[in-house]
Amino acid sequence: MYKLKNEISKAEVEIIFTLAECGLNPSRAARKLNIHRNTVIYHIGEIEDFTGLNPLDFYDLQKLLERVKADDEL
């Protein structure tokens, strides 16, 4: 069902956390990360392809956050 965290880059993990901090707003996340909004949108698509979860959906983002945090604790 879900793929492992090692298939998600460090940049994408950072985008997951930043999206949560910025209220699921890709433009605010891009400003906070000092990258272009389209780069954030690209990585969101990559995350969705890897995991089947949409980081712009509140419930999917919660699942992604739990998964990334659980993988960090190992």
mmCIF file of the N, C-alpha and C atoms, coordinates in Angstrom:
data_MODEL
# 
_entry.id   MODEL 
# 
loop_
_atom_site.group_PDB 
_atom_site.id 
_atom_site.type_symbol 
_atom_site.label_atom_id 
_atom_site.label_alt_id 
_atom_site.label_comp_id 
_atom_site.label_asym_id 
_atom_site.label_entity_id 
_atom_site.label_seq_id 
_atom_site.pdbx_PDB_ins_code 
_atom_site.Cartn_x 
_atom_site.Cartn_y 
_atom_site.Cartn_z 
_atom_site.occupancy 
_atom_site.B_iso_or_equiv 
_atom_site.pdbx_formal_charge 
_atom_site.auth_seq_id 
_atom_site.auth_comp_id 
_atom_site.auth_asym_id 
_atom_site.auth_atom_id 
_atom_site.pdbx_PDB_model_num 
ATOM 1   N N  . MET A 1 1  ? 0.829  -1.194 0.000  1.00 0.00 ? 1  MET A N  1 
ATOM 2   C CA . MET A 1 1  ? 0.000  0.000  0.000  1.00 0.00 ? 1  MET A CA 1 
ATOM 3   C C  . MET A 1 1  ? 0.865  1.247  0.000  1.00 0.00 ? 1  MET A C  1 
ATOM 4   N N  . TYR A 1 2  ? 1.601  1.510  1.089  1.00 0.00 ? 2  TYR A N  1 
ATOM 5   C CA . TYR A 1 2  ? 2.487  2.662  1.147  1.00 0.00 ? 2  TYR A CA 1 
ATOM 6   C C  . TYR A 1 2  ? 3.894  2.216  0.800  1.00 0.00 ? 2  TYR A C  1 
ATOM 7   N N  . LYS A 1 3  ? 4.633  3.091  0.150  1.00 0.00 ? 3  LYS A N  1 
ATOM 8   C CA . LYS A 1 3  ? 6.029  2.776  -0.112 1.00 0.00 ? 3  LYS A CA 1 
ATOM 9   C C  . LYS A 1 3  ? 6.873  3.330  1.027  1.00 0.00 ? 3  LYS A C  1 
ATOM 10  N N  . LEU A 1 4  ? 8.079  2.867  1.125  1.00 0.00 ? 4  LEU A N  1 
ATOM 11  C CA . LEU A 1 4  ? 8.949  3.243  2.233  1.00 0.00 ? 4  LEU A CA 1 
ATOM 12  C C  . LEU A 1 4  ? 9.446  4.668  2.110  1.00 0.00 ? 4  LEU A C  1 
ATOM 13  N N  . LYS A 1 5  ? 9.818  5.237  3.246  1.00 0.00 ? 5  LYS A N  1 
ATOM 14  C CA . LYS A 1 5  ? 10.297 6.613  3.280  1.00 0.00 ? 5  LYS A CA 1 
ATOM 15  C C  . LYS A 1 5  ? 11.544 6.797  2.447  1.00 0.00 ? 5  LYS A C  1 
ATOM 16  N N  . ASN A 1 6  ? 12.395 5.763  2.320  1.00 0.00 ? 6  ASN A N  1 
ATOM 17  C CA . ASN A 1 6  ? 13.645 5.941  1.589  1.00 0.00 ? 6  ASN A CA 1 
ATOM 18  C C  . ASN A 1 6  ? 13.402 6.178  0.105  1.00 0.00 ? 6  ASN A C  1 
ATOM 19  N N  . GLU A 1 7  ? 12.165 6.071  -0.354 1.00 0.00 ? 7  GLU A N  1 
ATOM 20  C CA . GLU A 1 7  ? 11.829 6.408  -1.725 1.00 0.00 ? 7  GLU A CA 1 
ATOM 21  C C  . GLU A 1 7  ? 11.451 7.882  -1.848 1.00 0.00 ? 7  GLU A C  1 
ATOM 22  N N  . ILE A 1 8  ? 11.299 8.544  -0.721 1.00 0.00 ? 8  ILE A N  1 
ATOM 23  C CA . ILE A 1 8  ? 10.992 9.971  -0.717 1.00 0.00 ? 8  ILE A CA 1 
ATOM 24  C C  . ILE A 1 8  ? 12.273 10.708 -0.356 1.00 0.00 ? 8  ILE A C  1 
ATOM 25  N N  . SER A 1 9  ? 12.618 11.707 -1.151 1.00 0.00 ? 9  SER A N  1 
ATOM 26  C CA . SER A 1 9  ? 13.866 12.437 -0.913 1.00 0.00 ? 9  SER A CA 1 
ATOM 27  C C  . SER A 1 9  ? 13.762 13.303 0.345  1.00 0.00 ? 9  SER A C  1 
ATOM 28  N N  . LYS A 1 10 ? 14.917 13.749 0.814  1.00 0.00 ? 10 LYS A N  1 
ATOM 29  C CA . LYS A 1 10 ? 14.941 14.637 1.985  1.00 0.00 ? 10 LYS A CA 1 
ATOM 30  C C  . LYS A 1 10 ? 14.193 15.929 1.689  1.00 0.00 ? 10 LYS A C  1 
ATOM 31  N N  . ALA A 1 11 ? 14.304 16.418 0.454  1.00 0.00 ? 11 ALA A N  1 
ATOM 32  C CA . ALA A 1 11 ? 13.599 17.639 0.067  1.00 0.00 ? 11 ALA A CA 1 
ATOM 33  C C  . ALA A 1 11 ? 12.090 17.430 0.164  1.00 0.00 ? 11 ALA A C  1 
ATOM 34  N N  . GLU A 1 12 ? 11.625 16.254 -0.239 1.00 0.00 ? 12 GLU A N  1 
ATOM 35  C CA . GLU A 1 12 ? 10.198 15.978 -0.172 1.00 0.00 ? 12 GLU A CA 1 
ATOM 36  C C  . GLU A 1 12 ? 9.717  15.815 1.257  1.00 0.00 ? 12 GLU A C  1 
ATOM 37  N N  . VAL A 1 13 ? 10.535 15.254 2.116  1.00 0.00 ? 13 VAL A N  1 
ATOM 38  C CA . VAL A 1 13 ? 10.192 15.170 3.539  1.00 0.00 ? 13 VAL A CA 1 
ATOM 39  C C  . VAL A 1 13 ? 10.075 16.575 4.115  1.00 0.00 ? 13 VAL A C  1 
ATOM 40  N N  . GLU A 1 14 ? 11.006 17.436 3.744  1.00 0.00 ? 14 GLU A N  1 
ATOM 41  C CA . GLU A 1 14 ? 10.965 18.823 4.212  1.00 0.00 ? 14 GLU A CA 1 
ATOM 42  C C  . GLU A 1 14 ? 9.704  19.523 3.702  1.00 0.00 ? 14 GLU A C  1 
ATOM 43  N N  . ILE A 1 15 ? 9.315  19.240 2.477  1.00 0.00 ? 15 ILE A N  1 
ATOM 44  C CA . ILE A 1 15 ? 8.100  19.836 1.924  1.00 0.00 ? 15 ILE A CA 1 
ATOM 45  C C  . ILE A 1 15 ? 6.873  19.333 2.677  1.00 0.00 ? 15 ILE A C  1 
ATOM 46  N N  . ILE A 1 16 ? 6.841  18.069 3.041  1.00 0.00 ? 16 ILE A N  1 
ATOM 47  C CA . ILE A 1 16 ? 5.718  17.516 3.810  1.00 0.00 ? 16 ILE A CA 1 
ATOM 48  C C  . ILE A 1 16 ? 5.559  18.280 5.125  1.00 0.00 ? 16 ILE A C  1 
ATOM 49  N N  . PHE A 1 17 ? 6.652  18.454 5.857  1.00 0.00 ? 17 PHE A N  1 
ATOM 50  C CA . PHE A 1 17 ? 6.580  19.170 7.135  1.00 0.00 ? 17 PHE A CA 1 
ATOM 51  C C  . PHE A 1 17 ? 6.217  20.643 6.936  1.00 0.00 ? 17 PHE A C  1 
ATOM 52  N N  . THR A 1 18 ? 6.764  21.261 5.907  1.00 0.00 ? 18 THR A N  1 
ATOM 53  C CA . THR A 1 18 ? 6.485  22.675 5.661  1.00 0.00 ? 18 THR A CA 1 
ATOM 54  C C  . THR A 1 18 ? 5.042  22.892 5.239  1.00 0.00 ? 18 THR A C  1 
ATOM 55  N N  . LEU A 1 19 ? 4.500  21.994 4.432  1.00 0.00 ? 19 LEU A N  1 
ATOM 56  C CA . LEU A 1 19 ? 3.084  22.106 4.064  1.00 0.00 ? 19 LEU A CA 1 
ATOM 57  C C  . LEU A 1 19 ? 2.204  22.057 5.310  1.00 0.00 ? 19 LEU A C  1 
ATOM 58  N N  . ALA A 1 20 ? 2.546  21.194 6.241  1.00 0.00 ? 20 ALA A N  1 
ATOM 59  C CA . ALA A 1 20 ? 1.776  21.108 7.491  1.00 0.00 ? 20 ALA A CA 1 
ATOM 60  C C  . ALA A 1 20 ? 1.868  22.427 8.262  1.00 0.00 ? 20 ALA A C  1 
ATOM 61  N N  . GLU A 1 21 ? 3.057  23.003 8.323  1.00 0.00 ? 21 GLU A N  1 
ATOM 62  C CA . GLU A 1 21 ? 3.249  24.267 9.046  1.00 0.00 ? 21 GLU A CA 1 
ATOM 63  C C  . GLU A 1 21 ? 2.530  25.424 8.357  1.00 0.00 ? 21 GLU A C  1 
ATOM 64  N N  . CYS A 1 22 ? 2.384  25.340 7.034  1.00 0.00 ? 22 CYS A N  1 
ATOM 65  C CA . CYS A 1 22 ? 1.820  26.445 6.257  1.00 0.00 ? 22 CYS A CA 1 
ATOM 66  C C  . CYS A 1 22 ? 0.358  26.229 5.894  1.00 0.00 ? 22 CYS A C  1 
ATOM 67  N N  . GLY A 1 23 ? -0.307 25.331 6.581  1.00 0.00 ? 23 GLY A N  1 
ATOM 68  C CA . GLY A 1 23 ? -1.734 25.147 6.368  1.00 0.00 ? 23 GLY A CA 1 
ATOM 69  C C  . GLY A 1 23 ? -2.090 24.624 4.989  1.00 0.00 ? 23 GLY A C  1 
ATOM 70  N N  . LEU A 1 24 ? -1.271 23.713 4.443  1.00 0.00 ? 24 LEU A N  1 
ATOM 71  C CA . LEU A 1 24 ? -1.499 23.082 3.141  1.00 0.00 ? 24 LEU A CA 1 
ATOM 72  C C  . LEU A 1 24 ? -1.442 24.072 1.980  1.00 0.00 ? 24 LEU A C  1 
ATOM 73  N N  . ASN A 1 25 ? -0.769 25.191 2.180  1.00 0.00 ? 25 ASN A N  1 
ATOM 74  C CA . ASN A 1 25 ? -0.675 26.223 1.154  1.00 0.00 ? 25 ASN A CA 1 
ATOM 75  C C  . ASN A 1 25 ? 0.685  26.118 0.450  1.00 0.00 ? 25 ASN A C  1 
ATOM 76  N N  . PRO A 1 26 ? 0.708  25.635 -0.811 1.00 0.00 ? 26 PRO A N  1 
ATOM 77  C CA . PRO A 1 26 ? 1.986  25.460 -1.518 1.00 0.00 ? 26 PRO A CA 1 
ATOM 78  C C  . PRO A 1 26 ? 2.754  26.761 -1.736 1.00 0.00 ? 26 PRO A C  1 
ATOM 79  N N  . SER A 1 27 ? 2.045  27.865 -1.931 1.00 0.00 ? 27 SER A N  1 
ATOM 80  C CA . SER A 1 27 ? 2.726  29.146 -2.139 1.00 0.00 ? 27 SER A CA 1 
ATOM 81  C C  . SER A 1 27 ? 3.462  29.592 -0.874 1.00 0.00 ? 27 SER A C  1 
ATOM 82  N N  . ARG A 1 28 ? 2.800  29.472 0.272  1.00 0.00 ? 28 ARG A N  1 
ATOM 83  C CA . ARG A 1 28 ? 3.455  29.829 1.534  1.00 0.00 ? 28 ARG A CA 1 
ATOM 84  C C  . ARG A 1 28 ? 4.617  28.896 1.829  1.00 0.00 ? 28 ARG A C  1 
ATOM 85  N N  . ALA A 1 29 ? 4.434  27.608 1.530  1.00 0.00 ? 29 ALA A N  1 
ATOM 86  C CA . ALA A 1 29 ? 5.506  26.636 1.753  1.00 0.00 ? 29 ALA A CA 1 
ATOM 87  C C  . ALA A 1 29 ? 6.713  26.972 0.882  1.00 0.00 ? 29 ALA A C  1 
ATOM 88  N N  . ALA A 1 30 ? 6.469  27.342 -0.359 1.00 0.00 ? 30 ALA A N  1 
ATOM 89  C CA . ALA A 1 30 ? 7.557  27.701 -1.269 1.00 0.00 ? 30 ALA A CA 1 
ATOM 90  C C  . ALA A 1 30 ? 8.317  28.920 -0.751 1.00 0.00 ? 30 ALA A C  1 
ATOM 91  N N  . ARG A 1 31 ? 7.581  29.922 -0.280 1.00 0.00 ? 31 ARG A N  1 
ATOM 92  C CA . ARG A 1 31 ? 8.253  31.114 0.271  1.00 0.00 ? 31 ARG A CA 1 
ATOM 93  C C  . ARG A 1 31 ? 9.088  30.757 1.487  1.00 0.00 ? 31 ARG A C  1 
ATOM 94  N N  . LYS A 1 32 ? 8.546  29.908 2.351  1.00 0.00 ? 32 LYS A N  1 
ATOM 95  C CA . LYS A 1 32 ? 9.275  29.522 3.559  1.00 0.00 ? 32 LYS A CA 1 
ATOM 96  C C  . LYS A 1 32 ? 10.537 28.728 3.224  1.00 0.00 ? 32 LYS A C  1 
ATOM 97  N N  . LEU A 1 33 ? 10.468 27.897 2.178  1.00 0.00 ? 33 LEU A N  1 
ATOM 98  C CA . LEU A 1 33 ? 11.611 27.085 1.776  1.00 0.00 ? 33 LEU A CA 1 
ATOM 99  C C  . LEU A 1 33 ? 12.548 27.809 0.795  1.00 0.00 ? 33 LEU A C  1 
ATOM 100 N N  . ASN A 1 34 ? 12.147 29.000 0.377  1.00 0.00 ? 34 ASN A N  1 
ATOM 101 C CA . ASN A 1 34 ? 12.911 29.783 -0.601 1.00 0.00 ? 34 ASN A CA 1 
ATOM 102 C C  . ASN A 1 34 ? 13.123 29.023 -1.905 1.00 0.00 ? 34 ASN A C  1 
ATOM 103 N N  . ILE A 1 35 ? 12.041 28.392 -2.376 1.00 0.00 ? 35 ILE A N  1 
ATOM 104 C CA . ILE A 1 35 ? 12.061 27.729 -3.678 1.00 0.00 ? 35 ILE A CA 1 
ATOM 105 C C  . ILE A 1 35 ? 10.832 28.167 -4.453 1.00 0.00 ? 35 ILE A C  1 
ATOM 106 N N  . HIS A 1 36 ? 10.808 27.874 -5.745 1.00 0.00 ? 36 HIS A N  1 
ATOM 107 C CA . HIS A 1 36 ? 9.685  28.276 -6.592 1.00 0.00 ? 36 HIS A CA 1 
ATOM 108 C C  . HIS A 1 36 ? 8.462  27.422 -6.285 1.00 0.00 ? 36 HIS A C  1 
ATOM 109 N N  . ARG A 1 37 ? 7.300  28.010 -6.402 1.00 0.00 ? 37 ARG A N  1 
ATOM 110 C CA . ARG A 1 37 ? 6.045  27.305 -6.136 1.00 0.00 ? 37 ARG A CA 1 
ATOM 111 C C  . ARG A 1 37 ? 5.912  26.065 -7.025 1.00 0.00 ? 37 ARG A C  1 
ATOM 112 N N  . ASN A 1 38 ? 6.320  26.171 -8.279 1.00 0.00 ? 38 ASN A N  1 
ATOM 113 C CA . ASN A 1 38 ? 6.215  25.021 -9.181 1.00 0.00 ? 38 ASN A CA 1 
ATOM 114 C C  . ASN A 1 38 ? 7.079  23.851 -8.724 1.00 0.00 ? 38 ASN A C  1 
ATOM 115 N N  . THR A 1 39 ? 8.181  24.143 -8.047 1.00 0.00 ? 39 THR A N  1 
ATOM 116 C CA . THR A 1 39 ? 9.030  23.087 -7.502 1.00 0.00 ? 39 THR A CA 1 
ATOM 117 C C  . THR A 1 39 ? 8.277  22.337 -6.409 1.00 0.00 ? 39 THR A C  1 
ATOM 118 N N  . VAL A 1 40 ? 7.571  23.072 -5.579 1.00 0.00 ? 40 VAL A N  1 
ATOM 119 C CA . VAL A 1 40 ? 6.765  22.444 -4.523 1.00 0.00 ? 40 VAL A CA 1 
ATOM 120 C C  . VAL A 1 40 ? 5.673  21.582 -5.157 1.00 0.00 ? 40 VAL A C  1 
ATOM 121 N N  . ILE A 1 41 ? 5.004  22.101 -6.171 1.00 0.00 ? 41 ILE A N  1 
ATOM 122 C CA . ILE A 1 41 ? 3.945  21.361 -6.855 1.00 0.00 ? 41 ILE A CA 1 
ATOM 123 C C  . ILE A 1 41 ? 4.515  20.086 -7.480 1.00 0.00 ? 41 ILE A C  1 
ATOM 124 N N  . TYR A 1 42 ? 5.706  20.171 -8.083 1.00 0.00 ? 42 TYR A N  1 
ATOM 125 C CA . TYR A 1 42 ? 6.353  19.004 -8.672 1.00 0.00 ? 42 TYR A CA 1 
ATOM 126 C C  . TYR A 1 42 ? 6.603  17.930 -7.612 1.00 0.00 ? 42 TYR A C  1 
ATOM 127 N N  . HIS A 1 43 ? 7.157  18.339 -6.475 1.00 0.00 ? 43 HIS A N  1 
ATOM 128 C CA . HIS A 1 43 ? 7.450  17.383 -5.410 1.00 0.00 ? 43 HIS A CA 1 
ATOM 129 C C  . HIS A 1 43 ? 6.172  16.796 -4.807 1.00 0.00 ? 43 HIS A C  1 
ATOM 130 N N  . ILE A 1 44 ? 5.122  17.578 -4.747 1.00 0.00 ? 44 ILE A N  1 
ATOM 131 C CA . ILE A 1 44 ? 3.836  17.059 -4.273 1.00 0.00 ? 44 ILE A CA 1 
ATOM 132 C C  . ILE A 1 44 ? 3.381  15.926 -5.191 1.00 0.00 ? 44 ILE A C  1 
ATOM 133 N N  . GLY A 1 45 ? 3.531  16.116 -6.490 1.00 0.00 ? 45 GLY A N  1 
ATOM 134 C CA . GLY A 1 45 ? 3.183  15.067 -7.447 1.00 0.00 ? 45 GLY A CA 1 
ATOM 135 C C  . GLY A 1 45 ? 4.036  13.825 -7.271 1.00 0.00 ? 45 GLY A C  1 
ATOM 136 N N  . GLU A 1 46 ? 5.331  14.017 -7.013 1.00 0.00 ? 46 GLU A N  1 
ATOM 137 C CA . GLU A 1 46 ? 6.233  12.888 -6.793 1.00 0.00 ? 46 GLU A CA 1 
ATOM 138 C C  . GLU A 1 46 ? 5.852  12.122 -5.522 1.00 0.00 ? 46 GLU A C  1 
ATOM 139 N N  . ILE A 1 47 ? 5.530  12.850 -4.474 1.00 0.00 ? 47 ILE A N  1 
ATOM 140 C CA . ILE A 1 47 ? 5.116  12.217 -3.215 1.00 0.00 ? 47 ILE A CA 1 
ATOM 141 C C  . ILE A 1 47 ? 3.847  11.408 -3.447 1.00 0.00 ? 47 ILE A C  1 
ATOM 142 N N  . GLU A 1 48 ? 2.904  11.988 -4.183 1.00 0.00 ? 48 GLU A N  1 
ATOM 143 C CA . GLU A 1 48 ? 1.652  11.287 -4.453 1.00 0.00 ? 48 GLU A CA 1 
ATOM 144 C C  . GLU A 1 48 ? 1.895  10.030 -5.289 1.00 0.00 ? 48 GLU A C  1 
ATOM 145 N N  . ASP A 1 49 ? 2.810  10.110 -6.248 1.00 0.00 ? 49 ASP A N  1 
ATOM 146 C CA . ASP A 1 49 ? 3.137  8.928  -7.058 1.00 0.00 ? 49 ASP A CA 1 
ATOM 147 C C  . ASP A 1 49 ? 3.754  7.824  -6.206 1.00 0.00 ? 49 ASP A C  1 
ATOM 148 N N  . PHE A 1 50 ? 4.675  8.198  -5.290 1.00 0.00 ? 50 PHE A N  1 
ATOM 149 C CA . PHE A 1 50 ? 5.361  7.209  -4.457 1.00 0.00 ? 50 PHE A CA 1 
ATOM 150 C C  . PHE A 1 50 ? 4.440  6.558  -3.440 1.00 0.00 ? 50 PHE A C  1 
ATOM 151 N N  . THR A 1 51 ? 3.576  7.358  -2.825 1.00 0.00 ? 51 THR A N  1 
ATOM 152 C CA . THR A 1 51 ? 2.817  6.880  -1.671 1.00 0.00 ? 51 THR A CA 1 
ATOM 153 C C  . THR A 1 51 ? 1.339  6.629  -1.947 1.00 0.00 ? 51 THR A C  1 
ATOM 154 N N  . GLY A 1 52 ? 0.808  7.255  -2.977 1.00 0.00 ? 52 GLY A N  1 
ATOM 155 C CA . GLY A 1 52 ? -0.636 7.176  -3.212 1.00 0.00 ? 52 GLY A CA 1 
ATOM 156 C C  . GLY A 1 52 ? -1.419 8.127  -2.323 1.00 0.00 ? 52 GLY A C  1 
ATOM 157 N N  . LEU A 1 53 ? -0.703 8.966  -1.590 1.00 0.00 ? 53 LEU A N  1 
ATOM 158 C CA . LEU A 1 53 ? -1.334 9.933  -0.688 1.00 0.00 ? 53 LEU A CA 1 
ATOM 159 C C  . LEU A 1 53 ? -1.087 11.340 -1.204 1.00 0.00 ? 53 LEU A C  1 
ATOM 160 N N  . ASN A 1 54 ? -2.117 12.178 -1.179 1.00 0.00 ? 54 ASN A N  1 
ATOM 161 C CA . ASN A 1 54 ? -2.012 13.558 -1.652 1.00 0.00 ? 54 ASN A CA 1 
ATOM 162 C C  . ASN A 1 54 ? -1.647 14.461 -0.478 1.00 0.00 ? 54 ASN A C  1 
ATOM 163 N N  . PRO A 1 55 ? -0.447 15.062 -0.499 1.00 0.00 ? 55 PRO A N  1 
ATOM 164 C CA . PRO A 1 55 ? -0.040 15.937 0.612  1.00 0.00 ? 55 PRO A CA 1 
ATOM 165 C C  . PRO A 1 55 ? -0.913 17.178 0.781  1.00 0.00 ? 55 PRO A C  1 
ATOM 166 N N  . LEU A 1 56 ? -1.739 17.508 -0.212 1.00 0.00 ? 56 LEU A N  1 
ATOM 167 C CA . LEU A 1 56 ? -2.615 18.666 -0.084 1.00 0.00 ? 56 LEU A CA 1 
ATOM 168 C C  . LEU A 1 56 ? -3.977 18.302 0.520  1.00 0.00 ? 56 LEU A C  1 
ATOM 169 N N  . ASP A 1 57 ? -4.173 17.032 0.830  1.00 0.00 ? 57 ASP A N  1 
ATOM 170 C CA . ASP A 1 57 ? -5.365 16.575 1.533  1.00 0.00 ? 57 ASP A CA 1 
ATOM 171 C C  . ASP A 1 57 ? -5.008 16.434 3.011  1.00 0.00 ? 57 ASP A C  1 
ATOM 172 N N  . PHE A 1 58 ? -5.791 17.041 3.872  1.00 0.00 ? 58 PHE A N  1 
ATOM 173 C CA . PHE A 1 58 ? -5.484 17.077 5.294  1.00 0.00 ? 58 PHE A CA 1 
ATOM 174 C C  . PHE A 1 58 ? -5.249 15.688 5.871  1.00 0.00 ? 58 PHE A C  1 
ATOM 175 N N  . TYR A 1 59 ? -6.128 14.757 5.592  1.00 0.00 ? 59 TYR A N  1 
ATOM 176 C CA . TYR A 1 59 ? -6.024 13.416 6.176  1.00 0.00 ? 59 TYR A CA 1 
ATOM 177 C C  . TYR A 1 59 ? -4.847 12.636 5.602  1.00 0.00 ? 59 TYR A C  1 
ATOM 178 N N  . ASP A 1 60 ? -4.594 12.806 4.302  1.00 0.00 ? 60 ASP A N  1 
ATOM 179 C CA . ASP A 1 60 ? -3.433 12.154 3.698  1.00 0.00 ? 60 ASP A CA 1 
ATOM 180 C C  . ASP A 1 60 ? -2.132 12.742 4.251  1.00 0.00 ? 60 ASP A C  1 
ATOM 181 N N  . LEU A 1 61 ? -2.117 14.055 4.464  1.00 0.00 ? 61 LEU A N  1 
ATOM 182 C CA . LEU A 1 61 ? -0.923 14.686 5.019  1.00 0.00 ? 61 LEU A CA 1 
ATOM 183 C C  . LEU A 1 61 ? -0.652 14.167 6.430  1.00 0.00 ? 61 LEU A C  1 
ATOM 184 N N  . GLN A 1 62 ? -1.692 13.957 7.218  1.00 0.00 ? 62 GLN A N  1 
ATOM 185 C CA . GLN A 1 62 ? -1.511 13.388 8.554  1.00 0.00 ? 62 GLN A CA 1 
ATOM 186 C C  . GLN A 1 62 ? -0.881 12.011 8.477  1.00 0.00 ? 62 GLN A C  1 
ATOM 187 N N  . LYS A 1 63 ? -1.337 11.192 7.553  1.00 0.00 ? 63 LYS A N  1 
ATOM 188 C CA . LYS A 1 63 ? -0.765 9.849  7.376  1.00 0.00 ? 63 LYS A CA 1 
ATOM 189 C C  . LYS A 1 63 ? 0.696  9.930  6.964  1.00 0.00 ? 63 LYS A C  1 
ATOM 190 N N  . LEU A 1 64 ? 1.007  10.865 6.064  1.00 0.00 ? 64 LEU A N  1 
ATOM 191 C CA . LEU A 1 64 ? 2.397  11.037 5.628  1.00 0.00 ? 64 LEU A CA 1 
ATOM 192 C C  . LEU A 1 64 ? 3.280  11.479 6.790  1.00 0.00 ? 64 LEU A C  1 
ATOM 193 N N  . LEU A 1 65 ? 2.791  12.425 7.581  1.00 0.00 ? 65 LEU A N  1 
ATOM 194 C CA . LEU A 1 65 ? 3.559  12.902 8.731  1.00 0.00 ? 65 LEU A CA 1 
ATOM 195 C C  . LEU A 1 65 ? 3.813  11.778 9.720  1.00 0.00 ? 65 LEU A C  1 
ATOM 196 N N  . GLU A 1 66 ? 2.798  10.987 10.003 1.00 0.00 ? 66 GLU A N  1 
ATOM 197 C CA . GLU A 1 66 ? 2.970  9.865  10.928 1.00 0.00 ? 66 GLU A CA 1 
ATOM 198 C C  . GLU A 1 66 ? 3.973  8.865  10.389 1.00 0.00 ? 66 GLU A C  1 
ATOM 199 N N  . ARG A 1 67 ? 3.898  8.598  9.095  1.00 0.00 ? 67 ARG A N  1 
ATOM 200 C CA . ARG A 1 67 ? 4.807  7.625  8.479  1.00 0.00 ? 67 ARG A CA 1 
ATOM 201 C C  . ARG A 1 67 ? 6.251  8.125  8.511  1.00 0.00 ? 67 ARG A C  1 
ATOM 202 N N  . VAL A 1 68 ? 6.465  9.389  8.168  1.00 0.00 ? 68 VAL A N  1 
ATOM 203 C CA . VAL A 1 68 ? 7.819  9.943  8.162  1.00 0.00 ? 68 VAL A CA 1 
ATOM 204 C C  . VAL A 1 68 ? 8.380  9.993  9.576  1.00 0.00 ? 68 VAL A C  1 
ATOM 205 N N  . LYS A 1 69 ? 7.578  10.395 10.535 1.00 0.00 ? 69 LYS A N  1 
ATOM 206 C CA . LYS A 1 69 ? 8.030  10.446 11.925 1.00 0.00 ? 69 LYS A CA 1 
ATOM 207 C C  . LYS A 1 69 ? 8.348  9.056  12.437 1.00 0.00 ? 69 LYS A C  1 
ATOM 208 N N  . ALA A 1 70 ? 7.540  8.064  12.099 1.00 0.00 ? 70 ALA A N  1 
ATOM 209 C CA . ALA A 1 70 ? 7.786  6.690  12.528 1.00 0.00 ? 70 ALA A CA 1 
ATOM 210 C C  . ALA A 1 70 ? 9.076  6.162  11.919 1.00 0.00 ? 70 ALA A C  1 
ATOM 211 N N  . ASP A 1 71 ? 9.339  6.469  10.665 1.00 0.00 ? 71 ASP A N  1 
ATOM 212 C CA . ASP A 1 71 ? 10.567 6.028  10.008 1.00 0.00 ? 71 ASP A CA 1 
ATOM 213 C C  . ASP A 1 71 ? 11.798 6.700  10.613 1.00 0.00 ? 71 ASP A C  1 
ATOM 214 N N  . ASP A 1 72 ? 11.653 7.948  11.072 1.00 0.00 ? 72 ASP A N  1 
ATOM 215 C CA . ASP A 1 72 ? 12.773 8.669  11.695 1.00 0.00 ? 72 ASP A CA 1 
ATOM 216 C C  . ASP A 1 72 ? 13.124 8.061  13.042 1.00 0.00 ? 72 ASP A C  1 
ATOM 217 N N  . GLU A 1 73 ? 12.154 7.463  13.724 1.00 0.00 ? 73 GLU A N  1 
ATOM 218 C CA . GLU A 1 73 ? 12.395 6.898  15.054 1.00 0.00 ? 73 GLU A CA 1 
ATOM 219 C C  . GLU A 1 73 ? 13.099 5.553  15.005 1.00 0.00 ? 73 GLU A C  1 
ATOM 220 N N  . LEU A 1 74 ? 13.119 4.916  13.843 1.00 0.00 ? 74 LEU A N  1 
ATOM 221 C CA . LEU A 1 74 ? 13.777 3.599  13.738 1.00 0.00 ? 74 LEU A CA 1 
ATOM 222 C C  . LEU A 1 74 ? 15.267 3.694  13.834 1.00 0.00 ? 74 LEU A C  1 
# 
